[in-house]
Amino acid sequence: MGVRRWLGVSALVVAFTVIVISGTVGIDGSPASQDRSPPGYLIAGTEGRDILDGTPRADRMYGYGGNDSIRGFGGNDVLVGGAGLDVLWGGDGNDVVFARDGQADRIYCGSGLDTVFADTKDRVSTTCEQVWLNTPAPVPPPSPPSTSSPPAQQNAVELVDQPFVCTGPVDIDLVRVTMPTAVEDAIRLDQDCSGRIGRVEVDTWTADGIKVQNRGTVAHDLVIESGYVKCHDVVGDYHQDGIQVMGGYRLTFRKLAIDCLRNANLFIALGGAEASIPTDVVCERCMLGPNSAQTLFWGPSVRSGARDTTICTGRFHATRIEPGATEIVNERNTVLPHGDPSCADITGRGRP
């Protein structure tokens, strides 16, 4: 499986600008505004399955063959899926997505004025403003040659509208879960989950980002080394947390950026079948955003909490401690006001 390959900006930028985004004529023949995103990168995949991540700039991204996952993030990006069952996500910015390959791709756009050239069998999100199914697509911008040999290998799991459930020992470099419609927790750390996950990337519009279950042989001795949890929306009255820890012991969440919308970004409290009280569960060097009700919540737990972490004050509280929380960990943390500029785009800084 291939991973991203960044090629420096070159003369190809000129061709891209003329064909796709600049001048007086837009994709559909209507007047187009000048693209004001800073120039980005040419990001090329392989003829196999690739996971490609963009930057905050205006990138041009090519999946070629294989069932690819391509995410533009910020900037006015151009995403070209190529042949295969692709998942393409524009993110913020005025993006252009080329998904016509005769196969059933999934396209999610995000904020901005986005344009998609899709097949009738493609699944296109309602966040995509301009979707062209029956008109000829313009020629995508020129791309660098592909290669059948990826520059690096990565042990990764990538899921859309399906949770990742950890049971038993793991050693995974990347777990990426996107939950646009399925009302389920994106990552569940369940019975006997232990070991290492190098990075988690969660984008959800529905439920919790990460949930530690409390049943059977609970999760234990697990380290998640980096990543982010971003809640873009929440369904109904769902009790949404960034990380909800109901049990488990010796769990370390390290260098995570978390920003959710309903209850708490980090919620540590005994729950479920009471197989164990959360013990030695700590977020280290994390960034906890300002959009939940209370940012860090302690209920019944032992030696758990956060250290060396930035805590942005939520809508009501920065921290909340309930009876039953003993020997709480609250060490060398920085608490910022709700509207502090440093709290803006917390999860953006947790991305590559």
The 8 nearest C-alpha neighbors of each residue, nearest first, counted from 0:
[[1, 48, 49, 152, 47, 2, 153, 149],
 [2, 0, 49, 149, 48, 152, 45, 50],
 [1, 3, 50, 49, 51, 151, 4, 0],
 [2, 4, 51, 50, 44, 52, 5, 42],
 [3, 5, 42, 43, 6, 2, 44, 150],
 [6, 4, 42, 41, 40, 7, 3, 43],
 [5, 7, 41, 42, 40, 4, 8, 43],
 [6, 8, 40, 9, 5, 41, 39, 42],
 [9, 7, 40, 12, 41, 6, 39, 10],
 [10, 8, 11, 12, 7, 13, 6, 41],
 [9, 11, 12, 13, 8, 14, 15, 7],
 [10, 12, 14, 9, 13, 15, 141, 8],
 [13, 11, 15, 10, 14, 9, 16, 8],
 [12, 14, 16, 11, 15, 10, 17, 9],
 [15, 13, 11, 17, 16, 12, 18, 140],
 [16, 14, 140, 12, 18, 13, 17, 19],
 [15, 17, 13, 21, 20, 14, 18, 19],
 [16, 18, 14, 15, 21, 19, 13, 20],
 [19, 17, 15, 16, 14, 20, 140, 21],
 [20, 18, 16, 15, 17, 21, 26, 140],
 [21, 19, 16, 34, 18, 17, 25, 33],
 [20, 22, 33, 16, 17, 34, 19, 23],
 [21, 23, 24, 33, 31, 17, 20, 32],
 [22, 24, 30, 31, 25, 21, 32, 29],
 [23, 25, 30, 31, 28, 29, 22, 26],
 [26, 24, 31, 29, 28, 30, 27, 20],
 [25, 27, 28, 19, 24, 137, 29, 20],
 [28, 26, 25, 29, 24, 30, 131, 137],
 [27, 29, 25, 24, 26, 30, 31, 23],
 [30, 28, 25, 27, 24, 31, 26, 23],
 [31, 29, 24, 23, 25, 28, 32, 22],
 [32, 30, 25, 24, 23, 29, 33, 22],
 [31, 33, 34, 30, 21, 23, 22, 20],
 [32, 34, 21, 35, 31, 22, 20, 23],
 [35, 33, 36, 20, 21, 32, 75, 37],
 [34, 36, 33, 37, 75, 32, 38, 74],
 [35, 37, 74, 57, 34, 75, 56, 38],
 [38, 36, 56, 57, 39, 35, 74, 34],
 [39, 37, 57, 56, 36, 40, 58, 8],
 [38, 40, 58, 57, 56, 37, 8, 41],
 [41, 39, 58, 8, 7, 42, 6, 59],
 [40, 42, 59, 6, 60, 5, 58, 43],
 [43, 41, 60, 5, 4, 40, 6, 59],
 [44, 42, 61, 4, 60, 41, 62, 3],
 [45, 43, 62, 49, 61, 63, 3, 4],
 [44, 46, 146, 47, 145, 147, 63, 149],
 [45, 47, 64, 147, 63, 65, 146, 145],
 [48, 46, 65, 45, 64, 0, 49, 1],
 [47, 49, 65, 66, 0, 67, 1, 46],
 [50, 48, 1, 67, 2, 0, 44, 51],
 [49, 51, 68, 2, 67, 69, 3, 1],
 [52, 50, 3, 69, 2, 49, 68, 70],
 [53, 51, 70, 71, 69, 3, 50, 54],
 [52, 54, 71, 72, 70, 58, 51, 55],
 [53, 55, 56, 72, 73, 71, 52, 58],
 [56, 54, 73, 74, 72, 57, 53, 39],
 [57, 55, 74, 39, 54, 37, 58, 73],
 [58, 56, 74, 39, 75, 76, 38, 36],
 [59, 57, 39, 40, 76, 56, 41, 60],
 [58, 60, 77, 41, 76, 42, 78, 40],
 [59, 61, 42, 78, 43, 41, 79, 77],
 [62, 60, 79, 43, 63, 44, 80, 78],
 [61, 63, 44, 80, 81, 67, 79, 64],
 [64, 62, 81, 46, 61, 45, 82, 44],
 [65, 63, 46, 82, 81, 47, 83, 62],
 [64, 66, 47, 48, 83, 67, 46, 82],
 [67, 65, 84, 83, 85, 48, 64, 68],
 [66, 68, 85, 49, 48, 65, 62, 50],
 [67, 69, 86, 50, 85, 87, 51, 49],
 [70, 68, 51, 87, 50, 52, 88, 67],
 [71, 69, 88, 52, 89, 72, 87, 53],
 [70, 72, 53, 89, 90, 76, 52, 73],
 [71, 73, 90, 91, 70, 53, 54, 89],
 [74, 72, 55, 91, 92, 90, 56, 54],
 [73, 75, 56, 57, 92, 55, 36, 76],
 [74, 76, 57, 93, 92, 94, 36, 73],
 [75, 77, 57, 94, 58, 74, 59, 71],
 [76, 78, 95, 59, 94, 96, 60, 58],
 [79, 77, 96, 60, 97, 59, 80, 61],
 [80, 78, 97, 61, 81, 60, 96, 62],
 [81, 79, 62, 98, 61, 85, 78, 63],
 [80, 82, 63, 62, 64, 79, 83, 100],
 [83, 81, 64, 100, 63, 65, 80, 84],
 [82, 84, 66, 65, 85, 64, 102, 81],
 [85, 83, 66, 104, 103, 102, 67, 86],
 [84, 86, 67, 104, 66, 83, 68, 80],
 [85, 87, 105, 68, 104, 106, 67, 69],
 [88, 86, 106, 69, 70, 68, 107, 85],
 [89, 87, 107, 70, 108, 90, 106, 69],
 [88, 90, 108, 71, 70, 94, 72, 109],
 [89, 91, 72, 109, 108, 71, 88, 73],
 [90, 92, 73, 110, 109, 72, 111, 74],
 [91, 93, 111, 75, 74, 73, 94, 110],
 [94, 92, 75, 112, 111, 113, 95, 76],
 [93, 95, 113, 76, 75, 92, 77, 89],
 [96, 94, 77, 114, 115, 113, 76, 78],
 [95, 97, 115, 78, 77, 79, 116, 98],
 [96, 98, 79, 116, 99, 78, 115, 80],
 [99, 97, 117, 80, 116, 100, 96, 79],
 [100, 98, 117, 118, 101, 97, 116, 102],
 [99, 101, 102, 82, 98, 81, 118, 83],
 [100, 102, 99, 118, 103, 120, 82, 98],
 [101, 103, 100, 84, 104, 83, 120, 121],
 [104, 102, 121, 120, 84, 105, 101, 122],
 [103, 105, 121, 85, 84, 86, 102, 122],
 [106, 104, 122, 86, 121, 123, 87, 85],
 [105, 107, 123, 87, 88, 86, 124, 122],
 [108, 106, 88, 124, 87, 109, 123, 89],
 [107, 109, 89, 127, 88, 126, 90, 106],
 [110, 108, 90, 126, 91, 89, 107, 111],
 [111, 109, 91, 92, 90, 108, 112, 126],
 [110, 112, 92, 93, 113, 91, 109, 94],
 [113, 111, 93, 128, 114, 110, 94, 92],
 [112, 114, 94, 93, 127, 128, 95, 111],
 [113, 115, 129, 95, 130, 96, 94, 128],
 [116, 114, 96, 130, 95, 117, 131, 129],
 [115, 117, 131, 97, 98, 130, 96, 136],
 [116, 118, 98, 99, 132, 115, 121, 131],
 [119, 117, 99, 121, 120, 132, 101, 98],
 [118, 120, 121, 132, 117, 122, 103, 133],
 [119, 121, 103, 118, 122, 102, 104, 101],
 [122, 120, 103, 104, 118, 119, 105, 123],
 [123, 121, 105, 104, 106, 120, 124, 103],
 [124, 122, 106, 105, 121, 107, 125, 127],
 [125, 123, 107, 126, 127, 106, 122, 108],
 [124, 126, 127, 123, 128, 107, 108, 109],
 [125, 127, 124, 108, 109, 128, 107, 110],
 [128, 126, 108, 125, 113, 124, 129, 114],
 [127, 129, 113, 112, 126, 114, 130, 125],
 [130, 128, 114, 127, 113, 115, 131, 112],
 [131, 129, 115, 114, 116, 132, 128, 127],
 [132, 130, 116, 133, 115, 134, 117, 129],
 [133, 131, 117, 118, 134, 119, 116, 130],
 [132, 134, 131, 135, 118, 119, 117, 136],
 [133, 135, 132, 131, 136, 116, 27, 137],
 [136, 134, 137, 133, 132, 131, 116, 138],
 [135, 137, 116, 134, 138, 97, 131, 139],
 [138, 136, 139, 135, 26, 18, 19, 27],
 [137, 139, 136, 140, 18, 141, 19, 135],
 [140, 138, 137, 141, 97, 79, 19, 18],
 [141, 139, 15, 142, 138, 18, 14, 19],
 [142, 140, 139, 15, 11, 143, 14, 138],
 [141, 143, 140, 144, 61, 11, 41, 43],
 [142, 144, 145, 141, 43, 41, 11, 6],
 [145, 143, 142, 146, 43, 45, 44, 141],
 [146, 144, 45, 143, 44, 46, 147, 43],
 [145, 147, 45, 148, 46, 144, 149, 44],
 [146, 148, 46, 45, 149, 47, 145, 44],
 [149, 147, 146, 150, 45, 1, 46, 47],
 [148, 150, 1, 151, 45, 147, 146, 2],
 [151, 149, 148, 152, 1, 4, 2, 3],
 [152, 150, 149, 2, 1, 153, 0, 148],
 [151, 153, 1, 0, 2, 154, 149, 150],
 [154, 152, 155, 172, 151, 0, 2, 1],
 [153, 155, 172, 171, 173, 152, 156, 0],
 [154, 156, 173, 172, 153, 174, 171, 157],
 [157, 155, 174, 175, 173, 158, 154, 171],
 [156, 158, 175, 176, 174, 155, 159, 173],
 [159, 157, 176, 161, 175, 177, 160, 156],
 [158, 160, 177, 161, 176, 178, 157, 179],
 [161, 159, 178, 181, 177, 179, 180, 158],
 [160, 162, 159, 158, 163, 178, 181, 185],
 [163, 161, 185, 186, 164, 184, 160, 176],
 [162, 164, 186, 187, 185, 165, 161, 176],
 [165, 163, 187, 186, 188, 162, 166, 189],
 [164, 166, 188, 192, 189, 187, 163, 167],
 [167, 165, 192, 190, 189, 191, 164, 168],
 [166, 168, 192, 191, 193, 169, 165, 190],
 [167, 169, 193, 194, 192, 166, 191, 170],
 [170, 168, 194, 195, 171, 193, 167, 192],
 [169, 171, 195, 196, 194, 172, 168, 197],
 [172, 170, 196, 173, 154, 169, 197, 155],
 [173, 171, 197, 154, 196, 155, 198, 153],
 [172, 174, 155, 198, 171, 197, 199, 156],
 [173, 175, 199, 156, 155, 157, 198, 200],
 [176, 174, 200, 157, 199, 201, 156, 158],
 [175, 177, 158, 201, 159, 157, 185, 200],
 [176, 178, 159, 202, 203, 201, 160, 179],
 [177, 179, 160, 203, 180, 159, 181, 204],
 [178, 180, 204, 203, 177, 181, 160, 205],
 [179, 181, 178, 182, 160, 205, 204, 203],
 [182, 180, 160, 183, 178, 179, 205, 161],
 [183, 181, 205, 206, 180, 184, 234, 178],
 [184, 182, 206, 181, 185, 162, 205, 207],
 [183, 185, 207, 206, 208, 186, 162, 209],
 [184, 186, 162, 208, 209, 176, 183, 163],
 [187, 185, 209, 163, 162, 184, 164, 208],
 [188, 186, 164, 210, 189, 209, 211, 165],
 [189, 187, 211, 165, 192, 212, 164, 210],
 [188, 190, 212, 166, 165, 192, 187, 218],
 [189, 191, 217, 216, 166, 192, 218, 215],
 [190, 192, 167, 218, 216, 217, 166, 193],
 [193, 191, 167, 218, 166, 165, 168, 190],
 [194, 192, 221, 168, 220, 219, 218, 191],
 [193, 195, 221, 169, 168, 170, 220, 222],
 [196, 194, 170, 222, 221, 169, 223, 197],
 [197, 195, 223, 171, 172, 198, 170, 222],
 [198, 196, 172, 224, 173, 223, 171, 195],
 [197, 199, 173, 225, 226, 196, 224, 172],
 [198, 200, 226, 174, 175, 173, 227, 201],
 [201, 199, 175, 227, 226, 228, 174, 176],
 [200, 202, 228, 176, 177, 175, 229, 227],
 [201, 203, 177, 229, 230, 228, 178, 176],
 [204, 202, 178, 230, 205, 179, 177, 231],
 [203, 205, 232, 231, 179, 233, 230, 178],
 [204, 206, 233, 234, 182, 203, 232, 180],
 [205, 207, 184, 239, 183, 182, 233, 208],
 [208, 206, 184, 239, 240, 241, 209, 185],
 [207, 209, 241, 185, 184, 242, 228, 186],
 [210, 208, 242, 186, 207, 187, 185, 241],
 [211, 209, 243, 187, 242, 244, 212, 188],
 [210, 212, 244, 188, 245, 187, 243, 189],
 [211, 213, 189, 245, 246, 210, 188, 214],
 [214, 212, 246, 271, 274, 245, 217, 272],
 [215, 213, 274, 272, 217, 212, 216, 190],
 [214, 216, 217, 190, 274, 213, 191, 272],
 [217, 215, 190, 191, 214, 218, 274, 213],
 [216, 218, 190, 247, 191, 215, 214, 213],
 [219, 217, 192, 191, 247, 190, 189, 193],
 [218, 220, 248, 193, 247, 249, 221, 250],
 [221, 219, 249, 193, 250, 194, 248, 222],
 [220, 222, 193, 194, 250, 219, 195, 251],
 [221, 223, 251, 195, 224, 250, 252, 196],
 [224, 222, 196, 252, 197, 253, 195, 225],
 [223, 225, 253, 197, 198, 222, 252, 196],
 [226, 224, 254, 198, 255, 253, 223, 197],
 [227, 225, 199, 255, 198, 200, 349, 256],
 [226, 228, 256, 255, 200, 349, 257, 346],
 [227, 229, 201, 257, 208, 200, 202, 241],
 [228, 230, 202, 258, 201, 259, 257, 231],
 [231, 229, 259, 203, 232, 204, 202, 258],
 [230, 232, 204, 203, 229, 202, 233, 259],
 [233, 231, 204, 230, 205, 234, 260, 203],
 [234, 232, 205, 204, 206, 235, 237, 239],
 [233, 235, 205, 237, 236, 232, 206, 204],
 [236, 234, 237, 233, 205, 238, 232, 206],
 [235, 237, 234, 238, 233, 239, 261, 206],
 [236, 238, 235, 239, 234, 206, 233, 205],
 [239, 237, 262, 236, 261, 240, 206, 207],
 [238, 240, 207, 261, 206, 262, 237, 241],
 [241, 239, 207, 263, 264, 242, 262, 243],
 [240, 242, 264, 208, 259, 207, 265, 257],
 [241, 243, 209, 265, 240, 210, 208, 264],
 [244, 242, 266, 210, 240, 267, 211, 265],
 [243, 245, 211, 267, 246, 210, 266, 268],
 [246, 244, 270, 269, 268, 213, 211, 212],
 [247, 245, 277, 213, 276, 275, 244, 269],
 [246, 248, 218, 277, 217, 219, 275, 278],
 [247, 249, 278, 219, 250, 279, 277, 280],
 [250, 248, 279, 220, 219, 280, 278, 251],
 [249, 251, 280, 221, 248, 220, 219, 222],
 [250, 252, 222, 281, 280, 282, 253, 223],
 [253, 251, 282, 223, 222, 283, 281, 224],
 [252, 254, 283, 224, 225, 255, 282, 223],
 [255, 253, 285, 225, 284, 283, 224, 256],
 [256, 254, 285, 226, 227, 225, 253, 257],
 [257, 255, 227, 286, 346, 349, 285, 287],
 [258, 256, 228, 287, 227, 288, 346, 241],
 [257, 259, 288, 229, 264, 287, 230, 228],
 [260, 258, 230, 241, 291, 264, 290, 229],
 [261, 259, 291, 290, 230, 262, 239, 258],
 [260, 262, 291, 239, 292, 259, 238, 263],
 [261, 263, 292, 291, 240, 239, 238, 293],
 [264, 262, 240, 294, 293, 291, 265, 266],
 [263, 265, 241, 294, 240, 259, 242, 257],
 [264, 266, 295, 242, 263, 241, 296, 243],
 [267, 265, 243, 296, 263, 244, 242, 295],
 [266, 268, 244, 297, 298, 296, 243, 245],
 [269, 267, 298, 299, 245, 300, 297, 270],
 [270, 268, 245, 276, 299, 246, 277, 300],
 [271, 269, 245, 273, 268, 272, 213, 246],
 [270, 272, 213, 273, 245, 214, 212, 269],
 [271, 273, 214, 274, 213, 270, 275, 215],
 [274, 272, 275, 271, 270, 213, 276, 269],
 [273, 275, 214, 213, 272, 215, 217, 246],
 [276, 274, 273, 246, 247, 277, 213, 217],
 [275, 277, 246, 269, 300, 278, 273, 247],
 [278, 276, 246, 300, 247, 248, 269, 301],
 [277, 279, 248, 301, 280, 302, 300, 276],
 [280, 278, 249, 303, 302, 248, 281, 301],
 [279, 281, 303, 250, 278, 249, 251, 248],
 [280, 282, 304, 251, 305, 303, 283, 279],
 [281, 283, 252, 305, 253, 251, 285, 304],
 [284, 282, 253, 306, 285, 305, 307, 308],
 [285, 283, 308, 307, 254, 253, 306, 282],
 [284, 286, 254, 308, 255, 283, 256, 282],
 [287, 285, 256, 309, 308, 255, 257, 310],
 [286, 288, 257, 310, 311, 256, 309, 258],
 [287, 289, 258, 311, 345, 257, 342, 290],
 [290, 288, 313, 311, 312, 337, 291, 342],
 [291, 289, 260, 313, 259, 288, 314, 258],
 [290, 292, 260, 261, 263, 313, 262, 293],
 [293, 291, 314, 262, 313, 315, 261, 263],
 [294, 292, 316, 313, 263, 317, 291, 315],
 [293, 295, 263, 317, 264, 313, 318, 291],
 [294, 296, 318, 265, 293, 263, 266, 264],
 [297, 295, 266, 319, 318, 320, 267, 265],
 [298, 296, 320, 267, 321, 268, 324, 319],
 [297, 299, 268, 321, 324, 323, 267, 300],
 [298, 300, 323, 324, 268, 269, 322, 297],
 [301, 299, 324, 277, 276, 268, 278, 298],
 [300, 302, 278, 325, 303, 326, 324, 277],
 [303, 301, 326, 327, 279, 328, 278, 325],
 [302, 304, 280, 279, 328, 327, 281, 301],
 [303, 305, 328, 281, 329, 327, 282, 280],
 [306, 304, 282, 281, 329, 328, 283, 308],
 [305, 307, 330, 283, 308, 332, 331, 329],
 [306, 308, 332, 284, 331, 283, 330, 305],
 [309, 307, 284, 285, 332, 306, 286, 283],
 [310, 308, 333, 286, 332, 287, 334, 285],
 [309, 311, 334, 287, 333, 308, 335, 312],
 [312, 310, 335, 289, 288, 334, 337, 287],
 [311, 313, 317, 337, 336, 289, 316, 335],
 [314, 312, 289, 293, 292, 316, 294, 291],
 [313, 315, 292, 291, 290, 316, 293, 289],
 [316, 314, 292, 313, 293, 317, 312, 291],
 [317, 315, 293, 313, 318, 312, 314, 292],
 [316, 318, 312, 294, 313, 293, 311, 295],
 [319, 317, 295, 316, 294, 296, 293, 320],
 [318, 320, 296, 297, 295, 321, 293, 316],
 [321, 319, 297, 296, 298, 318, 322, 324],
 [320, 322, 298, 297, 324, 323, 319, 299],
 [323, 321, 324, 298, 299, 320, 325, 297],
 [322, 324, 299, 298, 325, 321, 300, 301],
 [323, 325, 299, 300, 298, 322, 297, 301],
 [326, 324, 301, 327, 323, 300, 302, 299],
 [327, 325, 302, 301, 328, 324, 303, 300],
 [326, 328, 302, 303, 325, 304, 329, 324],
 [327, 329, 304, 303, 302, 305, 330, 326],
 [330, 328, 305, 306, 304, 327, 332, 331],
 [329, 331, 306, 332, 328, 307, 305, 308],
 [332, 330, 307, 306, 333, 329, 308, 305],
 [333, 331, 308, 307, 330, 306, 309, 334],
 [332, 334, 309, 310, 308, 335, 331, 307],
 [335, 333, 310, 311, 309, 332, 312, 336],
 [334, 336, 311, 312, 310, 339, 333, 337],
 [337, 335, 312, 339, 338, 311, 334, 317],
 [336, 338, 312, 339, 289, 311, 313, 335],
 [339, 337, 336, 340, 342, 289, 312, 335],
 [338, 340, 336, 341, 342, 337, 335, 343],
 [341, 339, 342, 343, 338, 337, 344, 336],
 [340, 342, 339, 343, 345, 335, 344, 338],
 [341, 343, 340, 339, 345, 288, 311, 344],
 [342, 344, 340, 341, 345, 339, 288, 289],
 [345, 343, 347, 346, 342, 348, 288, 341],
 [344, 346, 347, 343, 348, 288, 342, 256],
 [347, 345, 349, 256, 348, 344, 227, 257],
 [348, 346, 344, 349, 345, 350, 256, 227],
 [347, 349, 346, 350, 345, 344, 256, 351],
 [348, 350, 346, 256, 347, 227, 226, 255],
 [351, 349, 348, 347, 226, 346, 227, 200],
 [350, 349, 54, 52, 348, 53, 347, 226]]
